[in-house]
């Protein structure tokens, strides 16, 4: 039984990081973490584009535009939605995440989620290079792994198609 596993390898691949500016001290650290992970794992600095949007709500629309370009092996979304005193958090966080998942499914390109949803700014800071690491870095690692996995699966499909084509009987004698 074949098993397919991707590795975090950015070499020869192009990536985008779509980042929300809202809560910028956190989101800038997330975006920098993502770019750092991509370049440390083989992606050329010039093969990483960073796209800034006003807030998490705008991430899905920008993601769809980025994915429609067909330029990227995978895309990383980063942002920070911090709970406040109103239900605004619930709508923005949930709908942004759903929109990103929908975009990934529609375009069949991996979208890694580095969207923080925290109760406090301190929790967000801890996940943007603090005590809990950098979730932008983590999302970029997942993006590279998924891009590599998609390439491996595509190569297996091509090999299978070639084998089927080589052994096909065209029905003529």
Helices and strands as residue ranges (DSSP letters): E 15-20, H 24-40, G 45-47, E 48-53, G 56-58, H 59-68, E 74-82, H 88-107, E 110-118, H 121-126, E 128-130, E 133-134, H 135-167
